[in-house]
Amino acid sequence: MKFRTLFCMPLMCLLVYVLPVAAQENVVSPDHVYYSNIQSVKLNQAGDQLSFPMITLNGSERLELSFDDLDNDVKNYFYTYVLCNADWTPAQITQVEYLRGFSENRITDYRFSSIALQKYTHYTVQLPNSNCYPTRSGNYLLKVYLDSDTSQLVFTRRMLVVGNKAGVSGFIQQPVTPKIFRSHQKINFSVNTAGLNIINPFDQTKVMILQNYRWDNAIKFPRPLFVKGNVLEYNWEVDCVMPANKEWRWIDLRSFRLQTERVRHTDYAKDHTDIYALPDYERGGKMYQYIKDINGLYYLATLDDYNPFFEGDYATVHFSFPVPEPYAGYDMFILGELTNYECNDNSRMIFNPATKAYEGSLFLKQGFYNYEYTLVDNTVAGSKPSTELTEGDWWETENNYTILVYYRALGGRADELVATTTLNSMLSRK
């Protein structure tokens, strides 16, 4: 009996201390960069920087991952995939059940910058490839880390693999509720589940709606209003509406030599460049004006016939937002793909009493960028960003809405991505 007691004690300690550590490793923020030397992370369909990182299961599409390391050396970067559920929690199945090939792979394609003042190493890899590819549809978290050590996580990105087992169609219309009639857009859609074995559609199906490929303000899991046989109808006036925003602000940084329309002036030094953008003013109370934008994204490019990926240069870009008085109780941030849609110290704008303007700067590579300004209530914990005052909302704004339909089979241990479509608020409007 004494032997059994002594043997069980270490085992209990092992369970107490090891399991929490394993659980902590699963808590990873999607679309986040953990190392300050990493810049210009892009994951998109090969050849199209403005595309959504989604492929068809067993299809021929490929994604392209690229990023810069400002340390200008060669490191051992590895990547792996983690299958996640619709809410981006890790699926409770092993990697061998959703990956074929090696569980981790090294990124071997890199190139040193050549003519840029800012020296860096540019890495790229096409995904998936013969070394490793997914065998199930769903949400995948791409994790890039150093030296084959997952605890040295460098950055993460979301990618989607869709298996076309269902159908989804819809349209965009103006809401009828007076309070949001002029400021929001309503997404009406239906899901045909005839190809699925569904007993309880409310438990076995989930839907996400993304505006302009953004996850930070996504509509999560609205309930169908009607179930008509195999068809789920979604047209709630509450759940399926989103603030329309306005067309995104922009700055053209494709050339540091030529001063583009939105650049006030540029300061050149031997080892760096500072670009000062024209001031951006509040437009919350102004009428809508159509401007062709790229819906909050950015793409790397140059006007001087250089390769933007390993010959493009970096500059510190200074932004300003003049206001008579600071927004009391609010913090301001610059938002867009250029800041990963994150409100943190990197994207924060600071009010300068001397200039009566919010000011901030970002280290950006040559390219074309969309952005906007958002406010976060600093008096309430967990407040969501709002652009109502800084940008305003107008229902006629051009937006893309991506509908993602997830399904879990009876007894299944992971959510499958079974259907998707993207609706444009101008082309799919009724």
TARAGI-V832531 format. One record per residue. N is the residue number from 0. RES is the residue in one letter. PHI is phi in radians with two decimals (none if undefined). OMEGA is omega in radians with two decimals (* if undefined). D_FIRST is the distance of its C-alpha to the first C-alpha in Angstrom with 1 decimal. Layout:
N|RES|PHI|OMEGA|D_FIRST / N|RES|PHI|OMEGA|D_FIRST
This chain:
0|M|none|3.10|0.0 / 1|K|-1.09|-3.14|3.8 / 2|F|-1.07|-3.13|5.4 / 3|R|-1.14|3.13|5.3 / 4|T|-1.16|3.14|6.4 / 5|L|-1.14|-3.10|8.9 / 6|F|-1.28|-3.06|10.0 / 7|C|-1.35|-3.07|10.9 / 8|M|-1.05|3.11|12.8 / 9|P|-1.08|-3.13|15.6 / 10|L|-1.12|3.11|16.0 / 11|M|-1.12|3.10|16.7 / 12|C|-1.10|3.13|19.1 / 13|L|-1.07|3.14|20.7 / 14|L|-1.17|-3.09|21.5 / 15|V|-1.18|-3.01|22.8 / 16|Y|-1.65|-3.09|25.1 / 17|V|-1.46|-3.06|26.2 / 18|L|-1.10|3.09|27.2 / 19|P|-1.06|3.12|29.7 / 20|V|-1.09|3.12|31.3 / 21|A|-1.09|3.14|31.8 / 22|A|-1.15|3.14|33.2 / 23|Q|-1.14|-3.14|35.6 / 24|E|-1.14|3.13|36.9 / 25|N|-1.41|-3.12|38.1 / 26|V|-1.51|-3.08|40.1 / 27|V|-2.23|3.12|43.4 / 28|S|-1.42|3.07|46.9 / 29|P|-1.18|3.09|49.2 / 30|D|0.96|-3.14|52.6 / 31|H|-2.35|3.10|51.7 / 32|V|-1.83|-3.05|52.6 / 33|Y|-1.71|-3.10|50.2 / 34|Y|-2.01|-3.08|52.3 / 35|S|-1.24|3.13|55.7 / 36|N|-1.43|-3.12|57.2 / 37|I|-1.68|-3.12|56.9 / 38|Q|-2.36|2.99|60.1 / 39|S|0.96|3.10|61.8 / 40|V|-1.36|3.12|58.9 / 41|K|-2.26|3.00|60.4 / 42|L|-2.29|-3.06|58.7 / 43|N|-2.66|3.05|61.3 / 44|Q|-1.12|-3.03|62.7 / 45|A|-0.96|3.09|64.3 / 46|G|1.56|-3.11|67.9 / 47|D|-2.40|-3.07|67.7 / 48|Q|-1.20|-3.09|66.4 / 49|L|-1.75|-3.08|67.0 / 50|S|-1.64|3.14|64.9 / 51|F|-1.49|-3.11|61.6 / 52|P|-1.31|-3.12|58.6 / 53|M|-2.39|3.11|58.1 / 54|I|-2.29|3.09|58.4 / 55|T|-1.60|3.12|58.3 / 56|L|-1.02|-3.13|55.4 / 57|N|1.09|3.11|56.5 / 58|G|-1.58|-3.10|59.8 / 59|S|-1.69|-3.11|61.9 / 60|E|-1.16|3.09|61.8 / 61|R|-2.32|3.02|60.4 / 62|L|-1.74|3.11|59.4 / 63|E|-2.14|3.07|60.3 / 64|L|-1.82|3.09|58.2 / 65|S|-2.50|3.10|59.9 / 66|F|-2.85|3.14|59.4 / 67|D|-2.01|3.03|60.7 / 68|D|-1.93|-3.07|58.8 / 69|L|-1.28|3.06|61.1 / 70|D|-1.27|3.07|59.5 / 71|N|1.01|3.05|61.8 / 72|D|-2.38|3.13|59.4 / 73|V|-1.96|3.12|57.3 / 74|K|-2.11|3.12|53.6 / 75|N|-1.63|3.11|51.0 / 76|Y|-1.61|3.10|50.8 / 77|F|-2.10|3.07|48.5 / 78|Y|-2.44|3.05|48.2 / 79|T|-2.63|3.12|46.0 / 80|Y|-2.04|3.02|46.0 / 81|V|-2.21|3.09|43.6 / 82|L|-1.27|-3.10|44.2 / 83|C|-2.18|3.05|44.4 / 84|N|-1.41|-3.10|45.0 / 85|A|-1.06|-3.14|48.3 / 86|D|-1.62|3.10|47.1 / 87|W|1.20|2.90|46.1 / 88|T|-1.49|-3.11|42.4 / 89|P|-1.05|3.09|40.6 / 90|A|-1.23|-3.08|40.2 / 91|Q|-1.53|3.04|36.7 / 92|I|-2.41|-3.08|37.4 / 93|T|-1.42|-3.10|37.1 / 94|Q|-1.07|-3.11|40.1 / 95|V|-1.16|3.13|40.5 / 96|E|-1.49|-3.14|41.3 / 97|Y|-2.32|3.09|44.3 / 98|L|-2.21|3.04|45.4 / 99|R|-2.04|-3.11|47.0 / 100|G|1.98|-3.11|47.2 / 101|F|-1.39|-3.12|45.6 / 102|S|-1.28|3.06|43.3 / 103|E|-2.40|-3.07|45.0 / 104|N|-2.45|3.13|48.5 / 105|R|-1.59|3.06|50.6 / 106|I|-1.51|-3.02|53.9 / 107|T|-1.85|-3.10|56.4 / 108|D|-1.64|3.13|59.7 / 109|Y|-2.50|-3.14|61.0 / 110|R|-2.68|3.11|64.3 / 111|F|-1.34|3.06|65.5 / 112|S|-1.10|-3.00|68.0 / 113|S|-1.93|-3.01|71.5 / 114|I|-2.01|-3.08|74.2 / 115|A|-1.34|3.04|72.3 / 116|L|-1.12|3.09|72.3 / 117|Q|-1.39|3.14|68.7 / 118|K|-1.39|3.14|66.8 / 119|Y|-2.79|3.02|63.9 / 120|T|-1.96|-3.11|62.1 / 121|H|-1.74|3.14|62.3 / 122|Y|-1.92|3.08|59.5 / 123|T|-2.65|3.09|59.8 / 124|V|-2.76|3.08|58.0 / 125|Q|-1.67|-3.06|58.7 / 126|L|-2.30|-0.29|56.0 / 127|P|-1.29|3.12|54.6 / 128|N|-2.39|-3.05|55.4 / 129|S|-1.14|3.13|54.5 / 130|N|-1.27|-3.07|51.5 / 131|C|-2.86|3.10|49.8 / 132|Y|-2.62|-3.08|50.8 / 133|P|-1.33|3.13|49.4 / 134|T|-2.00|3.10|49.0 / 135|R|-2.29|3.04|48.6 / 136|S|-1.42|3.11|50.8 / 137|G|2.54|3.07|49.7 / 138|N|-1.50|3.10|49.4 / 139|Y|-2.17|3.04|48.4 / 140|L|-1.69|3.09|47.6 / 141|L|-1.51|-3.11|49.0 / 142|K|-1.98|3.08|47.1 / 143|V|-1.96|-3.04|48.8 / 144|Y|-2.53|-3.03|46.8 / 145|L|-1.73|2.91|47.2 / 146|D|0.93|3.10|46.0 / 147|S|1.02|-3.11|43.7 / 148|D|-2.09|-3.07|41.5 / 149|T|-1.12|3.09|41.1 / 150|S|-1.30|3.08|40.3 / 151|Q|-1.68|-3.08|43.9 / 152|L|-1.22|-3.09|45.4 / 153|V|-1.64|3.05|49.2 / 154|F|-2.81|3.10|50.4 / 155|T|-2.25|3.04|49.8 / 156|R|-2.53|3.07|52.2 / 157|R|-1.52|2.97|52.2 / 158|M|-2.43|-3.05|53.4 / 159|L|-2.11|3.06|53.9 / 160|V|-2.15|-3.05|53.8 / 161|V|-1.85|3.00|55.6 / 162|G|-1.91|-2.98|55.5 / 163|N|-1.34|3.13|58.6 / 164|K|-1.90|-3.12|57.4 / 165|A|-2.43|3.12|59.2 / 166|G|-2.17|3.11|62.5 / 167|V|-2.48|3.11|63.4 / 168|S|-2.56|-3.12|66.8 / 169|G|-3.09|3.14|68.4 / 170|F|-2.73|-3.14|70.9 / 171|I|-1.94|3.10|71.3 / 172|Q|-2.51|3.09|73.5 / 173|Q|-1.38|3.12|74.5 / 174|P|-1.10|3.10|72.5 / 175|V|-1.76|3.12|74.5 / 176|T|-1.15|-3.06|72.8 / 177|P|-0.97|-3.06|75.4 / 178|K|-1.14|-3.08|73.0 / 179|I|-2.06|-3.05|71.8 / 180|F|-1.01|-3.06|74.8 / 181|R|-1.69|-2.99|76.2 / 182|S|-2.04|-3.03|73.0 / 183|H|-2.10|3.04|70.4 / 184|Q|-2.21|-3.09|70.1 / 185|K|-1.85|-3.13|68.7 / 186|I|-1.81|3.09|66.8 / 187|N|-1.84|3.14|67.4 / 188|F|-2.76|3.10|65.6 / 189|S|-2.33|-3.13|64.3 / 190|V|-2.08|3.09|61.5 / 191|N|-1.69|-3.05|62.0 / 192|T|-1.87|-3.07|58.7 / 193|A|-1.04|-3.11|60.2 / 194|G|-1.50|-3.09|58.3 / 195|L|-2.03|3.09|54.8 / 196|N|-1.65|-3.04|52.7 / 197|I|-1.95|3.05|52.6 / 198|I|-1.72|3.14|51.5 / 199|N|-2.22|-3.08|51.1 / 200|P|-1.11|-3.12|53.3 / 201|F|-1.25|3.14|52.1 / 202|D|-1.74|-3.02|48.5 / 203|Q|-1.62|3.13|49.1 / 204|T|-2.12|3.06|51.8 / 205|K|-2.43|-3.11|52.1 / 206|V|-2.31|2.99|55.2 / 207|M|-2.14|3.09|55.8 / 208|I|-2.12|-3.14|59.4 / 209|L|-1.87|3.03|60.2 / 210|Q|-1.71|3.12|63.4 / 211|N|0.99|3.07|64.7 / 212|Y|1.16|-3.11|61.4 / 213|R|-1.58|3.07|59.7 / 214|W|-1.76|-3.03|56.1 / 215|D|-1.24|-3.14|56.3 / 216|N|-2.15|-3.07|58.5 / 217|A|-1.13|2.97|57.5 / 218|I|-1.44|-3.02|57.6 / 219|K|-1.85|2.93|54.1 / 220|F|0.98|3.00|53.5 / 221|P|-1.17|-3.14|56.6 / 222|R|-1.60|3.08|56.6 / 223|P|-1.16|3.12|59.2 / 224|L|-1.38|3.13|62.0 / 225|F|-2.34|2.98|62.8 / 226|V|-2.14|-3.11|61.2 / 227|K|-1.99|-3.08|64.0 / 228|G|1.14|3.13|62.5 / 229|N|-1.61|-3.06|61.1 / 230|V|-1.92|3.06|62.6 / 231|L|-1.78|-3.11|61.0 / 232|E|-1.81|3.11|63.6 / 233|Y|-2.06|3.03|63.0 / 234|N|-2.64|3.09|65.8 / 235|W|-1.13|3.07|64.4 / 236|E|-1.37|-3.11|66.7 / 237|V|-1.81|-3.03|63.8 / 238|D|-1.26|-2.97|60.9 / 239|C|-1.87|3.04|63.1 / 240|V|-2.17|3.13|65.4 / 241|M|-2.42|3.00|65.3 / 242|P|-1.00|-3.02|67.5 / 243|A|-1.40|-3.08|70.0 / 244|N|1.08|3.00|70.4 / 245|K|-2.23|3.09|73.5 / 246|E|-1.07|-3.01|74.1 / 247|W|-1.23|2.97|72.2 / 248|R|-1.22|-3.06|73.8 / 249|W|-2.59|2.97|74.3 / 250|I|-2.55|-3.10|75.1 / 251|D|-1.70|-3.13|76.4 / 252|L|-2.01|-3.11|75.0 / 253|R|-1.24|3.05|76.0 / 254|S|-2.43|3.01|78.4 / 255|F|-1.60|-3.13|78.1 / 256|R|-1.48|3.12|81.7 / 257|L|-1.67|3.13|83.3 / 258|Q|-1.55|-3.10|83.0 / 259|T|-1.44|-2.97|82.1 / 260|E|-1.04|-3.04|83.0 / 261|R|-1.68|-3.13|80.0 / 262|V|-1.82|3.13|80.0 / 263|R|-1.39|3.04|81.9 / 264|H|-2.84|-3.09|81.8 / 265|T|-2.27|3.06|79.9 / 266|D|-1.87|-3.10|79.4 / 267|Y|-1.91|3.03|79.0 / 268|A|-2.22|-3.09|77.6 / 269|K|-1.13|-3.03|77.0 / 270|D|-2.16|3.13|73.3 / 271|H|-2.80|-3.14|72.8 / 272|T|-2.33|3.06|74.5 / 273|D|-2.06|-3.14|74.5 / 274|I|-2.04|-3.13|75.8 / 275|Y|-1.93|3.14|76.8 / 276|A|-1.35|3.03|76.9 / 277|L|-1.08|-3.13|79.4 / 278|P|-1.05|3.05|78.2 / 279|D|-1.84|-3.07|76.6 / 280|Y|-1.94|3.11|77.7 / 281|E|-1.05|3.12|76.2 / 282|R|-2.32|-3.14|77.1 / 283|G|-1.09|-3.12|75.3 / 284|G|-1.75|-3.09|78.6 / 285|K|-1.69|-3.13|80.6 / 286|M|-1.18|3.13|81.6 / 287|Y|-1.23|3.04|79.9 / 288|Q|-2.33|-3.11|81.4 / 289|Y|-1.30|3.03|80.4 / 290|I|-2.34|3.14|79.4 / 291|K|-1.14|-3.11|77.9 / 292|D|-2.20|3.09|74.5 / 293|I|-2.08|2.96|71.3 / 294|N|0.94|3.02|69.1 / 295|G|1.52|-3.09|67.2 / 296|L|-1.61|2.99|66.4 / 297|Y|-2.55|3.02|67.8 / 298|Y|-2.40|-3.14|68.8 / 299|L|-1.48|-3.10|69.5 / 300|A|-2.88|3.06|73.1 / 301|T|-2.34|3.06|76.0 / 302|L|-1.68|-3.04|79.8 / 303|D|-1.81|3.09|80.6 / 304|D|1.09|3.02|79.5 / 305|Y|-1.66|3.01|76.4 / 306|N|-1.32|-3.03|73.1 / 307|P|-1.18|-3.03|71.2 / 308|F|-1.39|3.13|67.7 / 309|F|-2.17|3.04|68.2 / 310|E|-2.06|3.09|71.7 / 311|G|-1.15|-3.10|71.4 / 312|D|-1.78|3.11|71.3 / 313|Y|-1.99|3.05|69.4 / 314|A|-2.55|2.98|71.0 / 315|T|-1.52|-3.06|69.9 / 316|V|-1.81|-3.07|71.4 / 317|H|-1.79|-3.14|72.2 / 318|F|-1.98|3.08|72.4 / 319|S|-2.50|-3.10|73.9 / 320|F|-2.36|-3.09|74.2 / 321|P|-1.21|3.04|76.9 / 322|V|-2.54|3.12|76.7 / 323|P|-1.08|-3.14|78.6 / 324|E|-2.43|3.09|75.5 / 325|P|-1.16|3.10|71.7 / 326|Y|-1.30|-3.07|69.8 / 327|A|-1.12|3.11|68.3 / 328|G|1.46|-3.11|64.6 / 329|Y|-2.24|2.96|64.3 / 330|D|-1.84|-3.13|63.2 / 331|M|-1.87|3.12|65.1 / 332|F|-2.39|3.01|63.8 / 333|I|-1.67|-2.91|65.5 / 334|L|-2.23|3.10|63.9 / 335|G|2.71|3.08|64.1 / 336|E|-1.07|-3.14|62.5 / 337|L|-1.11|3.06|63.7 / 338|T|-2.07|-3.12|61.0 / 339|N|1.04|-3.10|58.4 / 340|Y|1.00|-3.12|59.3 / 341|E|-1.89|3.05|57.1 / 342|C|-1.75|-3.11|58.0 / 343|N|-2.56|-3.10|56.8 / 344|D|-1.09|-3.14|58.3 / 345|N|-1.17|-3.08|59.8 / 346|S|-1.75|-3.07|61.8 / 347|R|-1.25|3.01|62.6 / 348|M|-1.83|-3.09|66.3 / 349|I|-1.90|3.14|67.2 / 350|F|-1.32|3.12|70.2 / 351|N|-1.87|-3.11|72.8 / 352|P|-1.06|-3.10|75.2 / 353|A|-1.18|-3.12|77.8 / 354|T|-1.76|-3.06|78.3 / 355|K|0.89|-3.13|77.2 / 356|A|-2.69|2.93|75.0 / 357|Y|-1.33|-3.09|71.4 / 358|E|-2.29|3.10|70.8 / 359|G|-2.88|-3.11|68.2 / 360|S|-2.48|3.10|68.0 / 361|L|-2.32|3.10|66.1 / 362|F|-1.64|-2.97|66.0 / 363|L|-2.19|3.10|67.3 / 364|K|-1.56|3.12|68.4 / 365|Q|-0.98|-3.11|71.8 / 366|G|2.95|3.13|71.9 / 367|F|-2.09|-2.96|72.7 / 368|Y|-2.21|2.91|70.5 / 369|N|-1.83|3.11|70.2 / 370|Y|-2.84|3.04|68.7 / 371|E|-2.64|3.12|68.9 / 372|Y|-1.96|-3.11|68.1 / 373|T|-2.32|3.13|65.5 / 374|L|-2.02|3.09|64.6 / 375|V|-2.19|3.13|61.2 / 376|D|-1.18|-3.10|61.0 / 377|N|-1.54|3.10|59.3 / 378|T|-1.70|-3.11|59.0 / 379|V|-2.19|-3.13|56.6 / 380|A|-1.12|3.09|53.3 / 381|G|1.36|3.13|52.9 / 382|S|-1.13|3.14|56.6 / 383|K|-1.54|3.10|57.9 / 384|P|-1.07|3.12|60.8 / 385|S|-2.35|3.09|64.2 / 386|T|-1.91|-3.07|67.6 / 387|E|-1.03|-3.10|69.7 / 388|L|-1.49|-3.04|71.5 / 389|T|-1.38|-3.06|71.6 / 390|E|-2.07|-3.07|72.4 / 391|G|1.49|-3.13|73.1 / 392|D|-2.29|3.11|72.6 / 393|W|-2.54|-2.95|75.2 / 394|W|-1.10|-3.12|74.6 / 395|E|-1.41|-3.09|76.9 / 396|T|-1.03|3.10|74.8 / 397|E|-1.42|3.11|73.9 / 398|N|-2.44|2.99|70.1 / 399|N|-1.84|3.09|67.9 / 400|Y|-2.10|3.13|65.2 / 401|T|-1.78|-3.14|62.5 / 402|I|-1.79|-3.13|60.6 / 403|L|-1.99|-3.11|57.2 / 404|V|-1.97|-3.13|55.8 / 405|Y|-1.95|-3.11|52.1 / 406|Y|-2.50|3.04|50.5 / 407|R|-2.19|-3.14|47.0 / 408|A|-1.18|3.07|46.7 / 409|L|-1.05|-3.08|44.7 / 410|G|1.39|-3.14|41.1 / 411|G|-1.26|-3.11|42.1 / 412|R|-2.00|3.13|40.0 / 413|A|-2.69|3.10|42.9 / 414|D|-1.45|3.07|46.4 / 415|E|-1.70|3.00|49.3 / 416|L|-1.63|-2.93|52.6 / 417|V|-1.89|3.14|55.1 / 418|A|-2.83|3.09|58.4 / 419|T|-2.75|3.02|60.3 / 420|T|-2.68|3.09|63.8 / 421|T|-2.14|-3.13|65.7 / 422|L|-1.91|3.08|68.6 / 423|N|-1.74|-3.03|71.2 / 424|S|-1.16|3.06|72.6 / 425|M|-1.71|-3.09|76.1 / 426|L|-1.39|-3.10|76.1 / 427|S|-1.95|-3.05|73.9 / 428|R|-1.58|3.02|75.6 / 429|K|-2.27|*|76.9
